[in-house]
């Protein structure tokens, strides 16, 4: 994996975590709204809009990564976003992941490291 592909891959993982975190922050501010009020809140939330913009940039970067790395390696390694989501939930959303969630995130990270090492 070239340095550019590695950097773009890392960016895709970061943008995936950013998007999910931004969506959650925006939706938490909307609260229990239903129907049109919910969708109006989604459409006008700066967090949700920021998450969507992050996803747009992520999609472009992901296309480049997929053009240069086998799918059987790239797609499973993208699971690092699950680990990032656990960490983001803890750091920015006040979530308290238990030991099982941290262990699962650790296993995902270990698996992604094994996949990445298979490229060498």
Residue, then its C-alpha position, 0 to 999 in steps of 0.5 A: x500500500x503506497x503512502x497516498x493510499x494509506x493516508x486516504x484509507x485512514x481519512x476514509x475511516x476518520x470521515x466515517x467516524x466523523x459522520x456517525x458522530x456528527x449524525x448522533x450529535x445532530x439527532x440528539x439535539x432534535x430530540x423526540x420530534x416526529x414526522x415533519x418536525x423530525x425531518x425539518x430538524x434533520x434538514x437544518x441541523x449543522x451536525x447532520x449536514x456536516x456528517x453528510x459532507x464528510x460522507x461525500x468526501x469519504x466516498x471520493x477517497x474510498x473510490x481511490x482506495x478501492x482502485x488500488x487495494x484488493x476489496x478482500x483487504x480494504x473492506x474488512x479493514x474499513x471495520x476500523x471505523x467500528x473501533x473509532x465509533x466506540x472511542x468517539x462515543x466515549x470521548x464526545x458523547x459521554x458513552x460508557x462502553x463496557x469491557x466487552x465492547x472494548x474487547x470487541x474493538x480490540x479484536x477488530x483492530x487486531x484483525x485489521x492489522x493482520x489484513x494490512x500486513x498481508x499486503x506486504 
